[in-house]
Amino acid sequence: MPAVRCVDVCKTYRQGEVEVKGLDHVSLEIEDGGFVCLSAPSGGGKTTLLNAIGGLHRIDSGEIWIADRRIDDLGKSEMADMRLHRIGFVFQAYNLIPVLTARENVEFVMEVQGVPADQRHERSVGILDEVGLKGLEDRRPAKMSGGQQQRVAVARAIVSQPALVLADEPTANLDSHTAEQLMELFVELNTRHQTTFVIATHDLRVMKYARRIVHMLDGRIVDDPEQEAA
């Protein structure tokens, strides 16, 4: 069963009097445990597709499935529950809570999930160690480098062991060395936990790590080796 399946997905935006096709009849299957990059120039549709898969944007037509669950017709509370338990997000801007420590940022998701405090502490410390932040658990974001903050964001995304991690331009604010380290971490986590990674990017530093690159332009898939093989 695919981790993600999109069937004839369409999404249109209005910019003044003009209609813009954010997604134009997109069909896509992403294998369970895959490591896939969505590549496109700015405005090409990669972030729109990523947000649609994550239930952050409503689509106009088509179907989106996460494993065996169709999500495009879910209500707000059902979709929020799906994101909470089955999808991890890594954003370009880190989106950490500045008044919380690294450990508290990672624990926040588990607290919302209702995980007991002792388990939250144990799992957050363990995952921060796994992403290379041992000893920095009590440091707040303002006292951390951009790469360290992004590692906290990654730890937060994977601490609940979601089946799917969606990353939107995760290296955009990182220097080349830190970006390489982050991608090596993604590959390690993908291999160790068999978590499916879908990354929206136009960064060649990211794409060289992908096992599959789906190229998009003007809201359409224009090149996908899996579709060609089929």
C-alpha positions in Angstrom: 0.0 0.0 0.0 1.4 3.4 -0.9 2.2 5.8 1.9 0.6 8.7 -0.2 -1.7 8.5 -3.1 -3.0 11.6 -5.0 -5.6 11.0 -7.7 -6.3 13.8 -10.2 -5.9 16.5 -7.6 -6.7 20.1 -8.6 -6.4 23.4 -6.7 -7.0 26.8 -8.1 -6.2 30.2 -6.5 -7.4 33.7 -7.4 -4.9 36.5 -7.8 -7.1 39.5 -8.4 -9.1 38.8 -11.5 -6.8 35.9 -12.6 -7.2 32.3 -11.8 -4.0 30.4 -11.1 -3.8 26.6 -11.2 -1.8 25.7 -8.1 -2.3 22.0 -8.8 -3.5 20.8 -12.3 -4.7 17.2 -12.3 -1.9 15.8 -10.2 -1.7 12.0 -9.8 1.1 10.6 -7.7 1.9 7.5 -5.6 4.7 7.6 -3.0 5.9 4.2 -1.7 5.9 3.3 2.0 9.4 4.2 3.4 10.2 6.3 0.3 12.5 9.3 0.2 11.1 11.6 -2.4 11.8 15.2 -3.5 9.2 17.4 -5.1 11.2 19.8 -7.3 9.9 22.9 -9.0 10.8 26.6 -9.5 9.0 29.1 -7.3 5.3 28.9 -8.0 5.6 25.5 -9.7 3.3 23.7 -7.2 5.6 21.8 -5.0 4.6 23.5 -1.7 1.0 23.5 -2.7 1.1 19.8 -3.2 3.0 19.2 0.0 0.4 21.3 1.9 -2.4 19.4 0.3 -0.9 16.1 1.3 -0.6 17.4 4.9 -4.2 18.6 4.9 -3.1 22.2 5.3 -4.8 23.3 2.1 -8.2 22.1 0.9 -8.2 20.9 -2.7 -10.9 21.6 -5.3 -11.2 18.1 -6.7 -9.6 14.8 -6.7 -8.6 12.4 -3.9 -5.7 12.3 -1.4 -4.9 9.2 0.6 -2.5 8.7 3.5 -2.0 4.9 3.6 -5.6 3.5 3.8 -7.2 6.8 4.9 -8.7 9.3 2.4 -8.1 12.7 3.9 -9.4 15.3 1.4 -12.9 14.9 2.7 -12.1 14.9 6.4 -13.5 17.5 8.7 -11.2 20.0 10.5 -11.0 18.0 13.8 -10.5 14.7 12.0 -7.7 16.2 9.9 -6.1 17.8 12.9 -6.1 14.4 14.6 -4.5 12.9 11.5 -1.7 15.5 11.5 -1.2 15.0 15.2 -0.7 11.3 15.1 0.4 10.3 11.6 2.2 13.2 9.9 5.3 15.1 11.0 6.1 18.6 9.6 9.5 20.3 9.1 9.2 23.9 7.9 11.7 26.3 6.4 11.2 28.7 9.3 11.6 26.1 12.1 8.4 27.3 13.9 9.8 26.6 17.3 8.2 28.2 20.4 10.8 30.7 21.6 10.0 30.6 25.3 10.4 26.8 25.4 13.6 24.9 25.6 14.6 22.4 23.0 13.2 19.5 25.1 10.0 21.4 25.8 9.5 22.1 22.1 9.9 18.4 21.3 7.6 17.5 24.2 4.8 19.9 23.1 3.4 17.6 20.5 3.4 14.6 22.9 1.7 16.8 25.5 -1.1 17.5 23.1 -1.3 13.8 22.3 -1.8 13.1 26.0 1.5 11.2 26.6 2.4 11.0 30.3 5.1 13.4 31.5 7.7 10.8 32.3 7.3 9.2 28.8 7.5 12.7 27.2 10.7 13.4 29.0 12.4 10.1 28.2 11.4 10.2 24.5 12.3 13.9 24.0 15.8 13.4 25.5 16.3 10.3 23.5 15.3 11.8 20.2 17.4 15.0 20.8 20.4 12.7 21.3 19.5 10.9 18.1 19.6 14.1 16.1 22.9 15.2 17.6 21.7 17.7 20.3 22.7 15.8 23.4 23.6 18.4 26.1 21.5 21.1 24.5 18.1 19.9 25.8 17.6 22.9 28.1 18.7 25.6 25.6 16.1 27.9 24.1 16.0 28.6 20.3 17.5 32.1 20.6 20.7 30.5 22.0 20.9 27.9 19.2 22.3 28.1 15.7 20.0 27.8 12.7 21.1 24.2 12.1 20.5 23.3 15.7 17.0 24.9 15.6 16.2 22.9 12.5 17.4 19.7 14.3 15.0 20.5 17.1 12.2 20.9 14.5 13.2 17.5 13.0 13.2 15.9 16.5 9.7 17.4 17.1 8.5 16.0 13.8 9.6 12.4 14.4 9.4 12.0 18.1 5.9 10.4 17.8 7.1 8.1 15.1 4.7 9.3 12.3 4.5 7.2 9.2 5.1 10.3 7.0 7.3 13.4 7.4 6.7 16.4 5.1 9.5 18.9 4.8 9.1 22.3 3.0 12.4 23.8 1.9 14.1 22.5 5.1 17.6 23.8 4.0 16.6 27.2 2.8 18.0 29.0 5.8 21.1 26.8 6.3 24.7 27.1 5.0 26.0 24.3 2.8 27.7 22.3 5.5 24.7 22.4 7.8 22.4 21.5 4.9 24.5 18.5 4.2 24.4 17.4 7.8 20.6 17.8 7.9 20.1 15.7 4.8 22.4 13.0 6.1 20.2 13.0 9.2 17.0 12.7 7.1 18.5 9.7 5.3 19.6 8.1 8.5 16.1 8.5 10.1 14.4 7.3 6.9 16.6 4.1 6.9 16.4 3.5 10.7 12.7 4.1 11.2 11.4 3.4 7.7 9.6 6.8 7.9 8.4 8.1 4.5 10.0 11.5 3.7 8.5 13.9 1.1 10.6 17.1 0.7 9.6 20.1 -1.4 12.7 21.8 -2.6 14.6 23.4 -5.5 17.9 22.9 -3.6 20.4 20.7 -5.5 22.0 19.9 -2.1 18.8 18.2 -1.1 17.9 16.5 -4.4 21.2 14.6 -4.6 20.1 12.6 -1.5 16.7 11.7 -3.0 15.9 8.2 -4.3 13.2 9.7 -6.4 12.7 13.2 -7.8 9.3 14.4 -9.0 9.7 17.5 -11.2 6.7 19.9 -11.3 6.0 23.0 -13.4 2.9 25.2 -13.4 1.1 22.9 -11.0 1.7 19.7 -13.1 4.0 16.8 -12.8 6.3 17.0 -15.8 8.8 14.3 -14.9 8.6 11.3 -12.6 10.8 8.2 -13.0 8.2 6.0 -11.3 5.6 7.0 -13.8 8.0 6.4 -16.6 8.9 3.0 -15.3 5.2 2.1 -15.1 
